[in-house]
């Protein structure tokens, strides 16, 4: 791009040379690299004197992405892939003039975020940059391999804010992209971002019989890893068996600076960009690994309200649910009796009774316990309580089984099991996962 053309683009895009913060130069990309940035360790980045988190994207942006110069770069990203100045990583790379971006690969909801849950943007040419954006949502490894080959990318960048739950589809887009990069010989680079739920692993393990697009491999429901750490785990623990014993040797994690796994997103000093339309706030993300299970129940999970996954209910629910939950004194939350009318998804236009979950202590919160408490109480109170049944999958018709990884939780709650029995059922498998994942940690700090 000529100097004149580049200036014209910057004006049109609302960017400037100062739009990308100037951090120290990133180290040359290498296998499992740990990049530079320590001289910013004492600066205030939104914490009133405490150190703010610097994402992997901003570590690369520090040197105007020169670490990628000479490579043909494909980027798996969405609206959360931004620099500290809230500029799209694609736009920032393009504006730098140092990166040959040959393709963008859009996950669920799309690259620019125009699609709703379960939808994607079709393949198109981005108006701003002229770069082809490929529809990668739902792509298996074969299709993703074909997309990468078509683009000509020799380096694949992954930069998406995760929600920390196994059934949030972006981590499976990442894993599929890892497999496709291995097949095409491309280097795979993760620009790391915080896990908004922190570093504690929680919940049941997926089982092979119930893998799907909302849980493609055997990890627990809330993995407690950053996407960079999870990529390292998948690379060693899962990928070799899926790719005939091969390990993806060329994986790089551009790690964050000033991050600790005992942080919740509110502690990072970063701006929250909704990773999907129904995760509008960091508090939504904190509850989602638990209340996301209500997608598998014939209750509204709050889609079509202003607080999805925080407001839960159904037309058959009354004040007794909130009262029963309040009597349990669940750590980290309070339950408020609530009434709402969803504008889309379940029960459109119908008045629903239910609860709003209010977070009172982020550090005491266990979102999966919160959801189990809600499910057990609802089943005990209401004969109309029912699990979502999908006739298109007669072998595995209950969506809850795909979300939780087996039939166990559904069968226990249907049989009247206590909260303590349900939570205790996965104790051993969770402990085994936690032991294994520790060798892939990047960041020091409490993991609970």
C-alpha positions in Angstrom: 0.0 0.0 0.0 1.4 3.4 -0.9 1.9 6.1 1.6 -1.0 8.1 0.1 -3.3 5.1 -0.1 -2.5 4.1 3.5 -3.2 7.6 4.8 -6.5 7.5 2.9 -7.4 4.2 4.4 -6.5 5.4 7.9 -8.8 8.4 7.6 -11.6 6.3 6.2 -11.2 3.7 9.0 -10.9 6.2 11.8 -7.4 4.9 12.6 -4.2 6.7 13.1 -0.6 5.8 13.8 -1.4 6.3 17.5 -4.5 4.1 17.4 -2.5 1.0 18.3 -0.7 1.4 21.6 3.1 1.3 21.3 4.2 -1.5 23.6 7.7 -3.0 23.5 8.6 -5.0 20.3 7.3 -8.5 20.3 9.8 -11.3 20.3 10.2 -13.3 17.1 7.4 -15.9 16.9 8.6 -19.3 18.0 7.1 -22.5 19.3 5.3 -21.9 22.6 6.9 -18.4 22.7 6.7 -16.1 25.7 6.8 -12.5 24.3 8.3 -9.3 25.7 6.6 -6.4 27.5 8.0 -6.4 31.0 8.9 -2.7 31.0 5.2 -1.9 31.1 4.7 -4.0 34.2 4.5 -1.0 36.6 2.2 1.2 34.5 -1.4 2.0 35.4 -3.7 0.5 32.8 -7.1 1.2 34.4 -6.6 -0.2 37.9 -5.9 3.0 39.8 -2.2 2.2 40.2 -2.4 -1.6 39.7 -1.1 -3.2 36.6 -3.6 -3.7 33.8 -3.6 -6.7 31.5 -2.0 -6.4 28.1 -3.5 -8.9 25.7 -1.5 -11.0 23.2 -3.0 -8.8 20.4 -1.4 -5.7 22.0 1.9 -7.4 22.5 2.1 -7.9 18.7 0.7 -4.5 18.0 3.5 -3.0 20.0 5.8 -3.3 17.1 3.2 -2.7 14.4 3.0 -6.5 13.8 6.4 -6.7 12.3 6.8 -10.2 13.8 4.4 -11.3 11.0 6.2 -9.5 8.2 6.8 -11.7 5.2 4.0 -14.2 6.1 0.7 -14.9 4.5 -1.6 -14.5 7.5 -5.1 -15.9 8.0 -7.0 -14.7 11.0 -9.8 -16.5 13.0 -11.5 -13.7 14.8 -14.7 -11.8 15.6 -15.6 -8.4 17.1 -13.7 -9.3 20.4 -10.4 -9.4 18.5 -9.4 -5.8 19.2 -6.5 -3.8 20.4 -6.6 -1.8 23.6 -7.9 1.1 21.6 -10.8 -1.1 20.4 -9.7 -1.4 16.8 -10.3 -4.7 15.1 -7.1 -6.8 14.9 -7.7 -7.2 11.2 -8.1 -3.5 10.6 -5.0 -2.8 12.7 -2.9 -5.3 10.9 -4.1 -4.1 7.5 -3.4 -0.4 8.5 0.1 -1.2 9.8 1.2 -2.1 6.2 3.4 -4.9 7.7 1.0 -7.8 7.4 -0.2 -9.6 4.3 -3.7 -10.7 5.5 -4.9 -13.3 2.9 -8.1 -14.3 4.7 -10.4 -13.9 7.7 -12.3 -16.9 9.0 -15.6 -16.0 10.8 -16.9 -18.2 13.6 -20.5 -18.4 14.9 -22.0 -14.8 14.8 -19.5 -13.9 12.1 -16.3 -11.7 11.8 -18.2 -8.4 12.2 -20.8 -9.9 14.6 -23.9 -9.5 12.5 -25.4 -13.0 13.0 -27.5 -14.4 15.9 -26.9 -17.6 17.9 -26.5 -20.6 15.7 -25.9 -18.4 12.6 -22.9 -17.0 10.7 -22.0 -14.5 8.0 -21.7 -16.0 4.5 -18.4 -15.8 2.7 -17.9 -12.2 1.4 -15.3 -9.6 0.6 -14.8 -7.1 3.5 -15.8 -3.7 2.3 -13.2 -1.9 4.5 -10.1 -3.9 3.7 -10.9 -5.9 0.6 -10.0 -9.1 2.4 -12.0 -12.2 1.8 -14.0 -13.3 4.9 -14.7 -17.0 4.9 -17.7 -18.6 6.7 -16.0 -21.0 9.1 -18.9 -21.6 11.5 -19.6 -25.3 11.8 -16.7 -26.2 9.5 -15.1 -29.6 10.2 -11.4 -30.2 9.9 -11.7 -31.1 6.2 -13.6 -28.0 5.3 -11.4 -25.8 7.4 -8.3 -27.3 5.7 -9.9 -26.4 2.3 -10.5 -22.8 3.4 -7.0 -22.4 4.6 -5.6 -23.9 1.4 -7.8 -21.6 -0.7 -6.6 -18.5 1.1 -2.9 -19.5 0.8 -2.2 -18.7 4.5 1.0 -20.0 5.9 0.3 -18.6 9.4 -3.1 -18.8 11.2 -3.8 -16.3 13.9 -6.6 -17.0 16.5 -7.8 -14.0 18.4 -11.2 -14.3 20.1 -12.4 -13.6 23.6 -13.7 -16.9 25.1 -16.4 -17.3 27.8 -14.7 -20.2 29.6 -17.5 -22.8 29.0 -17.1 -26.0 27.1 -20.4 -25.4 25.2 -19.2 -21.9 23.9 -18.3 -22.8 20.3 -15.3 -20.6 19.7 -12.9 -23.0 21.4 -14.0 -25.7 19.0 -13.5 -23.4 16.1 -10.0 -22.9 17.4 -9.4 -26.6 17.8 -10.6 -27.3 14.2 -8.4 -24.5 13.0 -5.4 -26.1 14.8 -6.1 -29.4 13.0 -6.4 -27.7 9.6 -3.2 -25.7 10.2 -1.4 -29.0 10.9 -2.7 -30.5 7.7 -1.7 -27.5 5.6 1.7 -27.0 7.3 0.7 -23.5 8.6 2.0 -22.1 11.8 -0.7 -21.6 14.4 -0.6 -18.5 16.7 -2.9 -17.8 19.6 -3.2 -14.2 20.8 -4.1 -14.8 24.4 -7.0 -13.2 26.3 -8.4 -13.6 29.8 -10.7 -16.3 30.9 -13.6 -14.2 32.2 -14.5 -16.8 34.8 -11.0 -17.1 36.2 -8.7 -20.1 36.5 -10.8 -22.7 38.5 -12.0 -25.8 36.6 -15.5 -26.9 37.4 -18.2 -29.3 36.3 -18.6 -32.7 34.6 -16.4 -34.2 31.9 -17.6 -34.6 28.3 -18.0 -38.3 27.3 -17.3 -39.6 23.8 -20.9 -40.6 23.2 -22.2 -37.0 23.5 -19.6 -34.9 21.7 -21.0 -32.3 19.3 -20.5 -28.8 18.2 -21.1 -27.6 21.7 -18.6 -30.0 23.2 -16.3 -31.6 20.6 -13.7 -33.2 22.9 -13.3 -34.5 26.5 -12.8 -31.5 28.7 -14.8 -30.4 31.8 -17.7 -27.9 31.5 -15.7 -24.9 32.8 -12.1 -25.5 31.9 -10.5 -22.6 33.8 -7.9 -22.0 31.1 -7.1 -19.1 28.8 -7.5 -20.0 25.1 -3.7 -20.1 24.9 -3.5 -22.6 27.7 -6.3 -24.6 26.3 -4.6 -24.7 22.9 -1.5 -26.2 24.6 -3.7 -28.8 26.3 -5.6 -29.8 23.2 -2.3 -29.8 21.2 -0.8 -32.5 23.4 -3.7 -34.3 25.0 -6.3 -34.5 22.2 -5.0 -33.6 18.8 -2.5 -36.5 18.4 -5.3 -39.1 18.6 -7.4 -37.2 16.1 -4.6 -36.7 13.6 -3.0 -40.1 13.5 -0.5 -39.5 16.2 0.8 -36.2 14.9 1.4 -33.3 17.3 1.1 -29.7 16.0 4.7 -28.7 16.6 4.3 -25.1 15.3 1.9 -23.7 17.8 2.7 -20.3 19.4 1.0 -18.6 22.3 1.6 -14.8 22.4 0.9 -14.5 26.1 -0.6 -11.7 28.1 1.3 -9.4 30.4 0.1 -8.7 34.0 -2.5 -11.5 33.9 -3.2 -13.8 36.8 -5.8 -16.7 36.7 -7.3 -15.5 40.0 -8.6 -12.4 38.0 -12.2 -12.1 36.9 -12.7 -9.9 33.8 -13.6 -6.9 35.9 -10.1 -7.1 37.4 -8.2 -6.9 34.1 -8.7 -3.2 33.2 -9.8 -4.3 29.8 -13.0 -3.2 28.0 -15.6 -5.9 27.6 -16.6 -6.4 24.0 -19.6 -8.9 23.8 -18.3 -12.1 22.2 -21.8 -12.9 21.1 -25.2 -11.0 21.2 -26.3 -12.9 24.3 -23.2 -12.4 26.4 -23.5 -8.6 26.8 -21.5 -8.2 30.1 -18.7 -9.8 32.1 -21.3 -10.9 34.7 -23.2 -12.7 31.9 -20.0 -14.6 31.2 -19.5 -15.4 34.8 -22.9 -17.2 35.0 -22.9 -18.7 31.5 -21.0 -21.9 32.2 -23.9 -22.8 34.6 -27.0 -21.1 33.5 -26.2 -21.9 29.9 -27.6 -25.4 30.8 -31.1 -23.9 30.7 -30.8 -24.0 26.9 -31.5 -27.7 27.5 -34.7 -27.1 29.6 -38.1 -25.9 28.4 -37.4 -22.6 30.3 -36.3 -19.3 28.8 -32.6 -18.7 29.4 -33.3 -15.0 29.1 -32.7 -14.7 25.3 -34.9 -11.9 24.2 -34.4 -9.9 27.4 -31.8 -7.4 28.4 -30.1 -9.9 30.8 -29.7 -13.3 29.0 -28.4 -16.1 31.2 -29.2 -14.0 34.3 -33.0 -13.9 33.9 -34.5 -17.5 33.7 -38.1 -18.6 33.8 -41.2 -19.9 32.1 -45.0 -19.2 31.9 -45.6 -22.0 34.5 -43.2 -20.5 37.1 -44.3 -18.4 40.0 -42.9 -16.8 43.2 -42.1 -20.1 44.9 -39.0 -20.7 42.8 -37.3 -17.5 44.0 -38.3 -18.2 47.6 -36.9 -21.8 47.5 -33.6 -20.6 46.1 -33.3 -17.7 48.6 -33.7 -20.3 51.4 -30.7 -22.2 50.1 -28.2 -19.3 50.6 -26.1 -20.0 47.6 -22.6 -18.4 47.8 -21.9 -15.4 45.6 -25.5 -14.7 44.4 -29.0 -13.6 45.3 -32.1 -14.6 43.5 -34.8 -12.0 42.8 -38.4 -12.9 41.8 -38.8 -11.6 38.2 -41.3 -11.5 35.4 -40.5 -10.9 31.8 -41.7 -11.3 28.2 -39.1 -12.6 25.7 -38.9 -10.9 22.4 -37.4 -13.9 20.6 -36.3 -17.5 21.2 -38.5 -19.4 23.7 -41.9 -18.1 24.8 -41.9 -15.1 22.5 -44.6 -12.6 23.7 -45.6 -14.7 26.7 -45.3 -13.5 30.3 -42.8 -15.7 32.1 -42.3 -16.0 35.9 -38.8 -16.8 37.2 -35.8 -15.3 38.8 -33.0 -12.9 38.1 -29.6 -14.1 39.4 -27.7 -11.2 40.9 -24.0 -11.7 41.5 -22.9 -10.4 45.0 -19.4 -11.9 45.2 -17.6 -12.8 42.0 -14.9 -14.7 43.9 -17.4 -16.9 45.8 -19.5 -17.7 42.8 -19.6 -21.2 41.4 -21.9 -20.8 38.3 -22.4 -24.6 37.8 -23.6 -24.9 41.4 -25.9 -21.9 40.9 -27.5 -23.7 37.9 -27.8 -27.0 39.7 -29.5 -25.4 42.6 -32.0 -23.8 40.2 -32.6 -27.0 38.3 -33.1 -29.1 41.4 -35.5 -26.6 42.9 -37.5 -26.1 39.7 -37.9 -29.9 39.2 -39.1 -30.3 42.8 -41.6 -27.4 42.6 -43.2 -27.7 39.1 -44.8 -30.9 37.5 -44.5 -29.0 34.2 -40.7 -28.9 34.4 -39.3 -30.7 31.3 -36.1 -31.2 29.4 -35.8 -30.0 25.8 -36.3 -32.9 23.5 -34.9 -32.7 19.9 -36.6 -35.2 17.6 -34.0 -34.6 14.9 -31.5 -36.6 17.0 -33.4 -39.7 18.1 -30.2 -41.4 19.5 -29.3 -38.4 21.7 -32.5 -36.4 21.8 -31.9 -34.4 25.0 -29.9 -31.2 24.5 -28.9 -31.1 28.2 -26.9 -34.3 27.7 -24.8 -32.6 25.0 -24.3 -29.6 27.2 -23.3 -31.6 30.3 -21.5 -34.4 28.5 -23.7 -37.4 29.5 -27.1 -38.5 30.6 -26.0 -38.4 34.3 -27.1 -34.9 35.4 -30.5 -35.1 33.6 -31.2 -38.5 35.1 -30.1 -37.6 38.6 -32.3 -34.4 38.7 -35.2 -36.2 37.1 -34.9 -38.9 39.8 -35.0 -36.3 42.6 -31.3 -36.2 43.6 -30.1 -33.5 45.9 -27.8 -30.7 44.9 -25.0 -32.2 46.8 -25.4 -35.6 45.1 -25.4 -34.0 41.6 -22.3 -31.9 42.3 -20.5 -34.8 43.9 -21.0 -37.1 40.9 -18.1 -35.6 38.9 -15.6 -35.0 41.7 -13.1 -37.7 40.6 -13.2 -36.8 36.8 -12.8 -33.1 37.6 -9.8 -33.8 39.8 -8.2 -35.9 37.1 -8.7 -33.2 34.5 -7.3 -30.6 36.9 -4.2 -32.7 37.5 -3.6 -33.0 33.7 -4.3 -29.4 32.8 -1.7 -28.0 35.2 1.3 -28.9 33.0 -0.1 -26.5 30.4 -0.5 -23.5 32.6 1.2 -20.3 31.4 0.3 -17.8 34.1 1.1 -17.9 37.8 -1.7 -17.3 40.4 -4.3 -19.1 42.4 -6.3 -21.8 40.6 -8.5 -22.6 43.6 
